[in-house]
Amino acid sequence: MTSEISKVDEIINAIRQRIVAGEFGTGGRLPSLRMFASQYNTTQETMNKAIQQLQSEGLLSSLGRQGVFVHMPKNRIPGILPRFDKYIESLGLTPVETNIDEPALVPASEEIAKTFGIAAGSSVVHRLRRQGTTTVHYRLAENFYPVALVNDHILHQMQSDERFDAVLAIKEAHGKVIKHVHEDVIARLPDHREQELLKIVRGAPVLEVKRTNYAEDDKTVIMYNKIIFVASYFMLSYDYEAAHWTNKK
């Protein structure tokens, strides 16, 4: 067992150095496991363990049958962005957004109902998308909206355009904009569905971020987000008022 672990670590270090040196480019496709196994005189099983570890480090991303790709971003992606797709474009990449669940009216769970101040089972608008590029899946974005703010026209636009900006549409239709955000962040390992949708290994940590987005009155909830970030790609930054400490006696 010790020799096997040592062999895996040796291969991981070797491939990591090749990736960092730019041998495969910043988004290039890696050779097959069979070719790698031949290069390192080992088994495909051992190579798979090495590749999975590099995936969990965020250096590689797997898109199933399409192959394994290098992922070498210049910087980590900010956790809070007004338009995720526009930021990806600013990096010179092509954003890809896919509806996992088509936007639709669904009954509110107790958690969502409490957030919007409505009865459990009442209708809310639900949207679940996978966001990334042609070679990397960065995050899952699940959004809920009150039906009072999302009319049939806005819902139809969400269904026909994965990149449609629902928050901007709400602003134009109702004059309401997000002014205050409450956020809860939990670091954990992905569940099976998240692994499948994001094409990540079990050992790759994710950040589960729950955001409640309030309008100016701090009572109207414009949107509730549940976002699953592949942790290695993102950085969440916060500013705090010092009153909690300076006023403490």
C-alpha positions as CSV (number, residue, x, y, z in Angstrom):
1,M,0.0,0.0,0.0
2,T,2.8,2.4,0.9
3,S,4.5,1.8,-2.5
4,E,1.2,2.5,-4.3
5,I,0.6,5.7,-2.4
6,S,4.2,6.8,-3.1
7,K,3.7,6.0,-6.8
8,V,0.5,8.1,-7.0
9,D,2.2,11.0,-5.2
10,E,5.2,10.8,-7.5
11,I,2.9,11.0,-10.6
12,I,0.8,13.8,-9.1
13,N,3.9,15.9,-8.5
14,A,5.2,15.2,-12.0
15,I,1.9,16.1,-13.8
16,R,1.4,19.1,-11.5
17,Q,4.8,20.4,-12.6
18,R,3.9,19.9,-16.3
19,I,0.6,21.7,-15.9
20,V,2.2,24.7,-14.1
21,A,5.0,24.8,-16.7
22,G,2.3,25.2,-19.3
23,E,2.9,22.0,-21.2
24,F,-0.8,21.5,-21.8
25,G,-1.7,25.2,-22.1
26,T,-4.2,27.0,-19.9
27,G,-7.2,25.0,-21.0
28,G,-5.8,22.1,-23.1
29,R,-7.0,18.6,-23.1
30,L,-4.8,16.0,-21.4
31,P,-3.7,12.7,-23.0
32,S,-5.9,9.6,-22.3
33,L,-5.3,7.6,-19.1
34,R,-3.9,4.8,-21.2
35,M,-1.3,7.1,-22.7
36,F,-0.4,8.6,-19.3
37,A,-0.2,5.1,-17.8
38,S,2.3,4.1,-20.5
39,Q,4.3,7.2,-20.0
40,Y,4.6,6.6,-16.2
41,N,4.9,2.8,-16.5
42,T,1.8,2.3,-14.2
43,T,-1.8,1.2,-14.4
44,Q,-4.8,3.2,-15.5
45,E,-6.2,2.8,-12.0
46,T,-3.2,4.5,-10.5
47,M,-3.4,7.2,-13.1
48,N,-7.1,7.7,-12.4
49,K,-6.2,8.3,-8.7
50,A,-3.6,10.9,-9.6
51,I,-6.0,12.7,-12.0
52,Q,-8.8,12.8,-9.4
53,Q,-6.4,14.4,-6.9
54,L,-5.4,17.1,-9.4
55,Q,-9.1,17.6,-10.1
56,S,-9.8,18.1,-6.4
57,E,-6.9,20.7,-6.4
58,G,-8.7,22.6,-9.1
59,L,-5.9,22.1,-11.7
60,L,-8.0,19.8,-13.9
61,S,-11.7,19.5,-14.8
62,S,-13.4,16.5,-16.3
63,L,-16.2,16.7,-18.9
64,G,-16.9,13.0,-19.1
65,R,-16.4,11.6,-22.6
66,Q,-15.1,14.9,-23.8
67,G,-12.0,14.3,-21.7
68,V,-10.0,15.9,-18.9
69,F,-8.9,19.6,-19.4
70,V,-6.4,21.8,-17.7
71,H,-7.8,24.7,-15.7
72,M,-5.4,27.4,-14.9
73,P,-7.2,30.6,-14.2
74,K,-5.1,33.7,-13.6
75,N,-7.1,34.6,-10.5
76,R,-9.9,33.1,-8.4
77,I,-13.4,34.2,-9.4
78,P,-15.2,36.6,-7.1
79,G,-18.1,34.9,-5.2
80,I,-20.4,37.9,-5.7
81,L,-20.9,39.2,-9.2
82,P,-23.9,41.1,-10.8
83,R,-23.5,39.0,-13.9
84,F,-21.5,35.8,-13.8
85,D,-21.5,35.3,-17.6
86,K,-20.2,38.9,-18.2
87,Y,-17.3,38.3,-15.9
88,I,-16.4,35.1,-17.7
89,E,-16.5,37.0,-20.9
90,S,-14.1,39.6,-19.4
91,L,-11.6,36.8,-18.9
92,G,-11.6,36.1,-22.6
93,L,-13.7,32.9,-22.2
94,T,-17.0,31.8,-23.6
95,P,-19.6,31.5,-20.9
96,V,-22.0,28.5,-21.0
97,E,-25.2,28.4,-19.0
98,T,-27.5,25.4,-19.0
99,N,-31.0,25.1,-17.5
100,I,-30.9,21.9,-15.3
101,D,-34.5,22.4,-14.3
102,E,-36.6,24.5,-16.7
103,P,-37.8,27.7,-14.9
104,A,-41.3,27.1,-13.6
105,L,-43.8,27.6,-10.8
106,V,-43.2,25.2,-8.0
107,P,-44.6,24.8,-4.5
108,A,-42.5,26.6,-1.9
109,S,-40.7,24.4,0.7
110,E,-40.9,25.5,4.4
111,E,-37.5,27.1,4.1
112,I,-38.4,29.1,0.9
113,A,-41.9,30.0,2.3
114,K,-40.4,31.4,5.5
115,T,-37.9,33.4,3.4
116,F,-40.6,35.0,1.3
117,G,-43.2,35.3,4.2
118,I,-45.7,33.1,2.5
119,A,-47.5,29.8,3.3
120,A,-45.7,26.6,2.6
121,G,-46.8,25.1,-0.7
122,S,-47.6,28.5,-2.2
123,S,-46.2,29.0,-5.7
124,V,-42.8,30.5,-6.3
125,V,-40.7,30.7,-9.5
126,H,-37.8,28.3,-9.5
127,R,-34.7,28.3,-11.7
128,L,-31.6,26.0,-11.6
129,R,-28.7,26.5,-13.9
130,R,-25.2,25.2,-14.4
131,Q,-22.7,27.9,-15.2
132,G,-19.2,27.7,-16.6
133,T,-17.3,27.5,-19.9
134,T,-16.9,25.0,-22.7
135,T,-14.4,23.1,-20.6
136,V,-15.2,23.8,-16.9
137,H,-18.3,23.7,-14.8
138,Y,-17.9,26.4,-12.1
139,R,-21.1,26.4,-10.1
140,L,-24.8,25.5,-9.8
141,A,-27.1,28.5,-9.4
142,E,-30.5,27.8,-8.0
143,N,-32.8,30.8,-7.7
144,F,-36.3,31.4,-6.3
145,Y,-38.5,34.5,-7.0
146,P,-41.8,35.6,-5.6
147,V,-44.7,35.3,-8.2
148,A,-45.6,38.9,-7.4
149,L,-42.4,40.1,-9.1
150,V,-42.1,37.5,-11.9
151,N,-45.0,37.7,-14.4
152,D,-45.6,35.3,-17.2
153,H,-43.5,37.3,-19.7
154,I,-40.4,37.3,-17.4
155,L,-40.9,33.6,-16.8
156,H,-41.1,32.9,-20.5
157,Q,-37.9,34.9,-21.1
158,M,-36.1,32.8,-18.4
159,Q,-37.3,29.6,-20.1
160,S,-36.1,30.7,-23.5
161,D,-32.8,32.3,-22.6
162,E,-30.5,30.7,-20.0
163,R,-28.6,34.0,-19.6
164,F,-31.6,36.2,-19.2
165,D,-31.2,38.7,-16.4
166,A,-34.3,38.2,-14.2
167,V,-33.2,40.8,-11.6
168,L,-32.9,43.5,-14.2
169,A,-36.3,42.5,-15.6
170,I,-37.8,42.9,-12.1
171,K,-36.2,46.3,-11.8
172,E,-37.7,47.4,-15.1
173,A,-41.1,46.0,-14.3
174,H,-41.4,47.0,-10.6
175,G,-38.7,49.5,-9.9
176,K,-37.2,47.2,-7.2
177,V,-33.5,46.7,-6.8
178,I,-31.4,44.6,-4.5
179,K,-30.0,46.8,-1.7
180,H,-29.2,44.4,1.2
181,V,-28.0,40.8,1.1
182,H,-27.9,38.2,3.9
183,E,-25.5,35.3,3.2
184,D,-24.8,32.0,4.8
185,V,-21.8,29.9,3.7
186,I,-21.1,26.3,4.4
187,A,-18.0,24.4,3.2
188,R,-18.6,20.7,2.5
189,L,-18.1,17.8,0.1
190,P,-20.5,17.5,-2.9
191,D,-23.4,15.1,-2.9
192,H,-23.8,12.6,-5.7
193,R,-26.0,14.8,-7.9
194,E,-23.6,17.8,-7.5
195,Q,-20.7,15.6,-8.5
196,E,-22.5,14.5,-11.6
197,L,-23.6,17.9,-12.7
198,L,-20.3,19.7,-11.9
199,K,-18.2,16.8,-13.1
200,I,-16.0,16.8,-10.0
201,V,-14.6,14.1,-7.8
202,R,-16.0,13.3,-4.4
203,G,-13.0,14.8,-2.6
204,A,-13.3,18.2,-4.3
205,P,-14.8,20.6,-1.7
206,V,-17.7,22.9,-2.6
207,L,-19.1,26.0,-1.0
208,E,-22.9,26.1,-0.4
209,V,-23.9,29.7,-0.4
210,K,-27.4,30.8,0.6
211,R,-28.3,34.4,-0.2
212,T,-31.4,36.3,0.6
213,N,-31.6,39.5,-1.5
214,Y,-33.7,42.3,-0.1
215,A,-35.1,45.5,-1.7
216,E,-34.7,48.9,-0.1
217,D,-37.4,48.4,2.5
218,D,-35.5,45.3,3.9
219,K,-38.8,43.4,3.8
220,T,-39.4,42.6,0.2
221,V,-37.3,39.6,-0.9
222,I,-36.5,40.0,-4.6
223,M,-34.6,36.7,-4.9
224,Y,-33.3,33.8,-2.9
225,N,-30.2,32.0,-4.1
226,K,-28.7,28.7,-3.3
227,I,-25.3,28.5,-5.2
228,I,-22.9,25.5,-5.1
229,F,-19.4,26.8,-5.9
230,V,-16.5,24.5,-6.8
231,A,-14.4,25.9,-4.0
232,S,-11.0,25.8,-5.7
233,Y,-12.2,28.3,-8.4
234,F,-13.6,31.0,-6.2
235,M,-12.8,33.6,-3.5
236,L,-15.5,35.0,-1.3
237,S,-14.6,38.5,0.0
238,Y,-16.4,40.5,2.7
239,D,-16.2,43.9,4.3
240,Y,-17.3,44.5,7.9
241,E,-18.2,47.5,9.9
242,A,-16.0,47.9,13.0
243,A,-18.9,48.9,15.3
244,H,-19.1,45.4,16.8
245,W,-15.7,45.8,18.3
246,T,-15.3,49.5,18.9
247,N,-18.6,49.8,20.8
248,K,-17.9,46.8,22.9
249,K,-17.3,47.8,26.6
